Structures are given as structure tokens and as C-alpha cells.
């Protein structure tokens, strides 16, 4: 059985899957890079995915970070990445992207340095979208090649390209692709588990049995009242529509995989770990305040408590 990990997008809510992955590593005594054959992540999930398979500088055969250390990425860097500047407070992000990318790129450089995508310890796939040619772009470590993407690039550039959420950060230019400009892969695959399934079928064509572990970042409960949206134009719909597209596509993928990978001989082949009801306020992708980060940690612990039996069952399967 080949084992595949998929991690959703969700900005600072990446705290939730990071905590679950730390628990999996603690229970199994092994790093994620040893437990899974393929890791796929969208947006913030892409940053996690790359961090989990990045090689150590001194011992290249070992991963550079534990999942617990990557949790620190959110707890230590989010406030700077999502710094609401004076300009933002005046415009409220209506007429420009909300944030400068400098803090995000600085954090990615700190965590990934000059590590190349091809150096990944396990196969990793990060979805992105190229806005000039208007095509889906999958950055793959396996051969660093698809129909459009076929050059080796820095992990930090892949992480930035895959997490350039529209209206939040400017799109990413990568020197190796001078005619391309990339944005967040969450625009079409915020839950990349079906992409992971397709990639696994390509990489392991003779493998009849797959185990997919899909980690969500919480299901926002944003209610858009008719009285609010009835007169909205393009500006009014821009950010709410981003949430709608992400959440809707994530639910569809979950629905599909439950049918594609049913239990076989009482062995689970698909796990979906998701907080279904985010607390009010925690649904935001970009709230790096200490109060919100602490609330997300509480939600992560809630998920661990509520899904404890499934987590134990999964860990046993991962060690088989």
C-alpha cells in the first residue's frame, strides 16, 4: 500500500494540520518523510509539505524539520507576514493587495535557504496557477517536469508561487520562467487530495491499493447575508468569492474520494481530518495576532481530542 499525504490551504490556519502532523510523528516515532511516499500541499499546505521533505543541511538523508518545528513557522512568523500596515488600515486592502511579500519571502528564505525542489526527500507536488498563459502548474520534485514546468527551482520560490493568494500577495515571478507569473494553487485545488490521487496513480501505476490522508485547515462558517451582497460589485465580491471557491472545492474533493477509496476488508484507505466548525473570527486566513494564533492552537487540540481513535488507527497503518 502506497501512502499519500495531502494538506489543504488556509493561511494561518495551517496551524491545525501542523499540530496533527506533530502528533502523528510523536505517536509513530518517525518523520513524515519516512511515513509517506508522496506529499502534496496547496498554499499554506504547500509550505508545510516542502518543509516536511526538505533535507537537513548536515545530514541530507534526514529531514531538516519536524512537524513541531514547522508549527513554529506559524507561531513565530505570522505576525510579520500579515502585518497590517498604515497603508492597509487606510485602504482596507480594497485598492491593492493586502500585504507586502517581503516578510513572507524572508521567512521562506530562513526556512528553506538555497534548497532545490529536486532535493526533496520524498516525492512532493505543489499546485500553482500561471496567469499569463492561464494554465495549472504543478511543481513536482519527482522529475521537475510537466507539460509546462520542467526546470529545477528553489523550494522557497515554489512555496511563494504556490501561496500567492489573490488580493493578499502579489503574484510570484520565478527567474527560471521569465514569461510566467504564478499565483496560489488554491484557486483550483485548495484541497489537493484529488490531485494527490491522480499523481499517485501516475507514479505507482501498478499499485492497486492507496492510502490517502487529507488534512483540512478548518471549515469557515462565514455567512453572507442577502442584504449585504445584493448590491455588491466586483470589489465587494472579491474576497468573499475567494473563500467560497476554496471551501466549495474542498468539500467536493472530500465527497469524491469517499467514493473512490472506500474501506477494503475493514482497512481504511481514506482519512479526512477537518474541524467542521471554526470559532467566529478564526476563519480568517491572515489574522496573525497572538489571540487568534492561540485560538487556532486550541482548535488544533480539539481536533486531536475528537479524532484520537482515528489518529491512532492511522498511525498503526502508517507503521505497517
RODO-2510 file (C-alpha; in nm, 4 decimals, decimal comma):
residues 320
     n   res          X          Y          Z
     1     x     0,0000     0,0000     0,0000
     2     x     0,1375     0,3391    -0,1039
     3     x     0,0744     0,6215     0,1427
     4     x    -0,0073     0,9739     0,0313
     5     x    -0,0382     1,2908     0,2399
     6     x    -0,2424     1,5894     0,1233
     7     x    -0,2569     1,9237     0,3050
     8     x    -0,5131     2,1973     0,2375
     9     x    -0,4546     2,5683     0,2037
    10     x    -0,5773     2,8121     0,4642
    11     x    -0,3219     3,0751     0,5607
    12     x    -0,2501     3,0917     0,9344
    13     x    -0,4962     2,8059     0,9824
    14     x    -0,2066     2,5832     0,8731
    15     x    -0,1517     2,5605     1,2485
    16     x    -0,4213     2,2924     1,2630
    17     x    -0,2647     2,0373     1,0197
    18     x     0,0813     2,1178     1,1597
    19     x    -0,0381     2,0106     1,5059
    20     x    -0,1902     1,6911     1,3690
    21     x     0,1304     1,6053     1,1849
    22     x     0,3312     1,6670     1,5012
    23     x     0,1028     1,4220     1,6816
    24     x     0,1499     1,1621     1,4060
    25     x     0,5277     1,1968     1,4302
    26     x     0,5104     1,1671     1,8089
    27     x     0,2958     0,8522     1,8012
    28     x     0,4927     0,6767     1,5266
    29     x     0,8371     0,7943     1,6303
    30     x     0,9133     0,8658     1,2644
    31     x     0,9241     1,1802     1,0489
    32     x     0,6577     1,2373     0,7874
    33     x     0,9147     1,1895     0,5102
    34     x     0,9558     0,8277     0,6213
    35     x     0,5861     0,7597     0,6688
    36     x     0,4561     0,8742     0,3298
    37     x     0,5523     0,8004    -0,0310
    38     x     0,4075     1,1235    -0,1734
    39     x     0,3302     1,4613    -0,0134
    40     x     0,1059     1,7207    -0,1795
    41     x     0,0189     2,0621    -0,0403
    42     x    -0,1720     2,3676    -0,1604
    43     x    -0,0988     2,7228    -0,0497
    44     x    -0,0045     2,7137     0,3206
    45     x    -0,0209     2,3343     0,2915
    46     x     0,2487     2,3600     0,0260
    47     x     0,4788     2,5366     0,2697
    48     x     0,4212     2,2559     0,5192
    49     x     0,4685     1,9880     0,2536
    50     x     0,8005     2,1306     0,1388
    51     x     0,9219     2,1781     0,4947
    52     x     0,8478     1,8154     0,5777
    53     x     1,0574     1,6820     0,2890
    54     x     1,3391     1,9388     0,2878
    55     x     1,6742     1,7678     0,3616
    56     x     1,8874     1,8573     0,6604
    57     x     2,1919     2,0693     0,5741
    58     x     2,4387     1,8482     0,7602
    59     x     2,2685     1,5081     0,7191
    60     x     2,0959     1,5210     0,3777
    61     x     1,9328     1,1815     0,4305
    62     x     1,7245     1,3225     0,7158
    63     x     1,4520     1,5884     0,7106
    64     x     1,5505     1,9366     0,8187
    65     x     1,2373     1,9976     1,0265
    66     x     0,9967     1,8102     1,2441
    67     x     0,6289     1,8955     1,2115
    68     x     0,6513     2,0580     1,5530
    69     x     0,9267     2,2879     1,4273
    70     x     0,7126     2,3832     1,1279
    71     x     0,4346     2,4732     1,3682
    72     x     0,6805     2,7391     1,4815
    73     x     0,6680     2,8875     1,1306
    74     x     0,3111     2,9991     1,2008
    75     x     0,3524     3,0917     1,5645
    76     x     0,6708     3,2913     1,5090
    77     x     0,6338     3,4380     1,1591
    78     x     0,2618     3,5064     1,1086
    79     x     0,2554     3,8447     1,2785
    80     x     0,5249     3,9789     1,0466
    81     x     0,3883     3,8126     0,7335
    82     x     0,0399     3,9520     0,7914
    83     x     0,1435     4,2924     0,9215
    84     x    -0,1437     4,5359     0,8738
    85     x     0,0486     4,8457     0,7733
    86     x    -0,0725     5,2034     0,7951
    87     x    -0,1475     5,1949     0,4217
    88     x    -0,3589     4,8826     0,4674
    89     x    -0,5538     5,0419     0,7522
    90     x    -0,6390     5,3382     0,5290
    91     x    -0,7382     5,1418     0,2172
    92     x    -0,8584     4,8263     0,3964
    93     x    -0,6910     4,6323     0,1154
    94     x    -0,9594     4,7347    -0,1358
    95     x    -0,7430     4,9040    -0,3978
    96     x    -0,4293     4,6893    -0,3648
    97     x    -0,3086     4,3577    -0,2338
    98     x    -0,3292     4,3434     0,1432
    99     x     0,0332     4,2668     0,2250
   100     x     0,3851     4,3226     0,1042
   101     x     0,5506     3,9908     0,0216
   102     x     0,8836     4,0853     0,1783
   103     x     0,8109     3,9330     0,5195
   104     x     0,6792     3,6100     0,3647
   105     x     0,9804     3,5782     0,1357
   106     x     1,2165     3,6499     0,4256
   107     x     1,0551     3,3727     0,6324
   108     x     1,0681     3,1270     0,3404
   109     x     1,4351     3,2055     0,2827
   110     x     1,5012     3,1480     0,6527
   111     x     1,3363     2,8049     0,6446
   112     x     1,4414     2,6800     0,3003
   113     x     1,7592     2,8679     0,2159
   114     x     1,9019     2,7507    -0,1169
   115     x     1,7436     2,4040    -0,1134
   116     x     1,6240     2,2986    -0,4575
   117     x     1,2929     2,1273    -0,5305
   118     x     1,4778     1,8253    -0,6724
   119     x     1,6422     1,7675    -0,3327
   120     x     1,3157     1,6682    -0,1642
   121     x     1,3468     1,3502     0,0409
   122     x     1,0141     1,2196    -0,0926
   123     x     0,8043     1,2996    -0,3949
   124     x     0,6331     1,6336    -0,3396
   125     x     0,3843     1,8198    -0,5557
   126     x     0,2791     2,1843    -0,5167
   127     x    -0,0045     2,3209    -0,7334
   128     x     0,0058     2,6754    -0,8649
   129     x    -0,1619     2,8686    -1,1452
   130     x     0,0122     3,0646    -1,4230
   131     x    -0,1889     3,3757    -1,5023
   132     x    -0,0349     3,4788    -1,8382
   133     x    -0,0865     3,1513    -2,0218
   134     x    -0,3757     3,0612    -1,7899
   135     x    -0,2763     2,7054    -1,7093
   136     x    -0,2485     2,4911    -1,3996
   137     x     0,1139     2,4429    -1,2987
   138     x     0,2281     2,1552    -1,0800
   139     x     0,5758     2,1846    -0,9319
   140     x     0,6946     1,8246    -0,8912
   141     x     1,0158     1,7076    -0,7318
   142     x     0,9983     1,3655    -0,8955
   143     x     1,1257     1,4836    -1,2291
   144     x     1,0618     1,8587    -1,2026
   145     x     0,8604     1,8203    -1,5190
   146     x     0,5071     1,8627    -1,6508
   147     x     0,3860     1,9965    -1,9818
   148     x     0,4740     2,3497    -1,8750
   149     x     0,7086     2,3256    -1,5748
   150     x     1,0356     2,1473    -1,6433
   151     x     1,3184     2,3278    -1,4617
   152     x     1,4627     2,2840    -1,1150
   153     x     1,3848     2,5781    -0,8875
   154     x     1,4354     2,6809    -0,5263
   155     x     1,1924     2,5357    -0,2750
   156     x     1,1327     2,8823    -0,1342
   157     x     1,0271     3,0072    -0,4787
   158     x     0,7867     2,7151    -0,5176
   159     x     0,6419     2,7836    -0,1722
   160     x     0,5955     3,1505    -0,2600
   161     x     0,4425     3,0778    -0,6022
   162     x     0,2015     2,8251    -0,4548
   163     x     0,0848     3,0590    -0,1781
   164     x     0,0435     3,3897    -0,3648
   165     x    -0,3233     3,4218    -0,2754
   166     x    -0,5093     3,6736    -0,4949
   167     x    -0,5802     4,0043    -0,3149
   168     x    -0,3375     3,9079    -0,0352
   169     x     0,0043     3,8915    -0,2067
   170     x     0,1379     3,9928    -0,5444
   171     x     0,1888     3,7039    -0,7902
   172     x     0,5313     3,5397    -0,7979
   173     x     0,7865     3,5686    -1,0769
   174     x     1,0482     3,2920    -1,0938
   175     x     1,3709     3,3681    -1,2799
   176     x     1,3793     3,0267    -1,4487
   177     x     1,0432     3,1073    -1,6116
   178     x     1,0737     3,4680    -1,7344
   179     x     0,7440     3,4604    -1,9222
   180     x     0,5411     3,3121    -1,6361
   181     x     0,3718     3,4606    -1,3305
   182     x     0,2299     3,2327    -1,0623
   183     x    -0,0491     3,2582    -0,8066
   184     x    -0,1892     3,0400    -0,5298
   185     x    -0,2834     2,6856    -0,6343
   186     x    -0,5803     2,7132    -0,4017
   187     x    -0,7709     2,8894    -0,6796
   188     x    -0,8395     2,5464    -0,8277
   189     x    -0,7208     2,2915    -0,5690
   190     x    -0,7366     2,4278    -0,2153
   191     x    -0,7944     2,0679    -0,1096
   192     x    -0,5357     1,8973    -0,3325
   193     x    -0,6224     1,5404    -0,2312
   194     x    -0,7696     1,4512    -0,5706
   195     x    -0,4579     1,5927    -0,7374
   196     x    -0,2606     1,3715    -0,4993
   197     x    -0,4689     1,0702    -0,6022
   198     x    -0,4077     1,1389    -0,9724
   199     x    -0,0340     1,1868    -0,9153
   200     x    -0,0146     0,8636    -0,7157
   201     x    -0,1835     0,6718    -0,9976
   202     x     0,0802     0,8084    -1,2353
   203     x     0,3786     0,7429    -1,0087
   204     x     0,2614     0,3998    -0,8910
   205     x     0,0677     0,2608    -1,1906
   206     x     0,0951    -0,0985    -1,0696
   207     x    -0,0151    -0,0226    -0,7134
   208     x    -0,3727    -0,1354    -0,6595
   209     x    -0,4032    -0,0059    -0,3050
   210     x    -0,3579     0,3554    -0,1951
   211     x    -0,3959     0,5250     0,1406
   212     x    -0,4702     0,8974     0,1252
   213     x    -0,4536     1,1136     0,4363
   214     x    -0,6149     1,4525     0,3772
   215     x    -0,5668     1,7318     0,6313
   216     x    -0,8003     2,0315     0,6372
   217     x    -0,7472     2,3733     0,7921
   218     x    -1,0987     2,4153     0,9244
   219     x    -1,4331     2,4775     0,7592
   220     x    -1,5213     2,8501     0,7800
   221     x    -1,8749     2,9380     0,8839
   222     x    -1,8883     3,2724     0,7050
   223     x    -2,2498     3,3692     0,6467
   224     x    -2,3086     3,6111     0,3620
   225     x    -2,6466     3,7766     0,4148
   226     x    -2,8564     3,8761     0,1164
   227     x    -2,8886     4,2303     0,2430
   228     x    -2,5105     4,2612     0,2341
   229     x    -2,4290     4,1133    -0,1050
   230     x    -2,7303     4,2179    -0,3138
   231     x    -2,5594     4,5420    -0,4190
   232     x    -2,2016     4,4172    -0,4330
   233     x    -1,9934     4,4761    -0,7435
   234     x    -1,6535     4,3354    -0,8309
   235     x    -1,4785     4,4868    -0,5294
   236     x    -1,7408     4,3666    -0,2862
   237     x    -1,7299     4,0100    -0,4116
   238     x    -1,3515     3,9758    -0,4484
   239     x    -1,2535     3,8391    -0,1071
   240     x    -1,5790     3,6556    -0,0147
   241     x    -1,5648     3,4792    -0,3511
   242     x    -1,2118     3,3556    -0,2679
   243     x    -1,3451     3,1884     0,0481
   244     x    -1,6416     3,0398    -0,1376
   245     x    -1,4230     2,8891    -0,4111
   246     x    -1,1790     2,7396    -0,1587
   247     x    -1,4423     2,5870     0,0663
   248     x    -1,6623     2,4580    -0,2146
   249     x    -1,3789     2,2848    -0,3992
   250     x    -1,2515     2,1305    -0,0755
   251     x    -1,5894     1,9752     0,0042
   252     x    -1,6258     1,8365    -0,3487
   253     x    -1,2878     1,6596    -0,3301
   254     x    -1,3792     1,5035     0,0035
   255     x    -1,7086     1,3816    -0,1425
   256     x    -1,5325     1,2271    -0,4427
   257     x    -1,2589     1,0475    -0,2511
   258     x    -1,5011     0,8894    -0,0052
   259     x    -1,6462     0,7048    -0,3048
   260     x    -1,3200     0,6420    -0,4880
   261     x    -1,1418     0,4941    -0,1835
   262     x    -1,3932     0,3087     0,0359
   263     x    -1,2756     0,0694     0,3050
   264     x    -1,1471    -0,2611     0,1745
   265     x    -1,1595    -0,5662     0,4012
   266     x    -1,2094    -0,3328     0,7000
   267     x    -0,8949    -0,1379     0,6131
   268     x    -0,9396     0,2363     0,5711
   269     x    -0,7939     0,3842     0,2535
   270     x    -0,9007     0,7439     0,3025
   271     x    -0,8812     0,9698     0,6067
   272     x    -1,0067     1,3268     0,6199
   273     x    -0,9180     1,5260     0,9312
   274     x    -1,1103     1,8507     0,9464
   275     x    -1,2523     2,0942     1,2027
   276     x    -1,6069     2,1410     1,0757
   277     x    -1,6979     2,4461     1,2835
   278     x    -1,4344     2,7130     1,3194
   279     x    -1,4869     2,9570     1,6024
   280     x    -1,6026     3,3026     1,4994
   281     x    -1,3018     3,5044     1,3872
   282     x    -1,0649     3,2122     1,3367
   283     x    -1,1798     3,1573     0,9780
   284     x    -0,9579     3,4418     0,8535
   285     x    -0,6527     3,3426     0,6518
   286     x    -0,4492     3,6415     0,7608
   287     x    -0,5042     3,7090     1,1314
   288     x    -0,1556     3,6751     1,2780
   289     x    -0,2482     3,8208     1,6164
   290     x    -0,1417     3,6313     1,9267
   291     x    -0,5046     3,5962     2,0282
   292     x    -0,6008     3,4299     1,7009
   293     x    -0,2951     3,2037     1,6904
   294     x    -0,3776     3,0823     2,0421
   295     x    -0,7383     3,0201     1,9353
   296     x    -0,6163     2,8128     1,6392
   297     x    -0,3903     2,6097     1,8685
   298     x    -0,6974     2,5375     2,0809
   299     x    -0,8843     2,4235     1,7707
   300     x    -0,5919     2,2022     1,6732
   301     x    -0,6035     2,0410     2,0157
   302     x    -0,9786     1,9992     1,9808
   303     x    -0,9229     1,8085     1,6568
   304     x    -0,6639     1,5845     1,8248
   305     x    -0,9036     1,5098     2,1090
   306     x    -1,2079     1,4457     1,8901
   307     x    -1,0234     1,2301     1,6365
   308     x    -0,7928     1,0480     1,8770
   309     x    -0,9083     0,6989     1,7807
   310     x    -0,8794     0,7627     1,4074
   311     x    -0,5342     0,9134     1,4599
   312     x    -0,4215     0,6039     1,6479
   313     x    -0,5695     0,3797     1,3806
   314     x    -0,3899     0,5798     1,1103
   315     x    -0,0572     0,5654     1,2922
   316     x    -0,0803     0,1879     1,3127
   317     x    -0,1433     0,1717     0,9369
   318     x     0,1483     0,4036     0,8642
   319     x     0,3849     0,1746     1,0556
   320     x     0,2748    -0,1420     0,8721
***
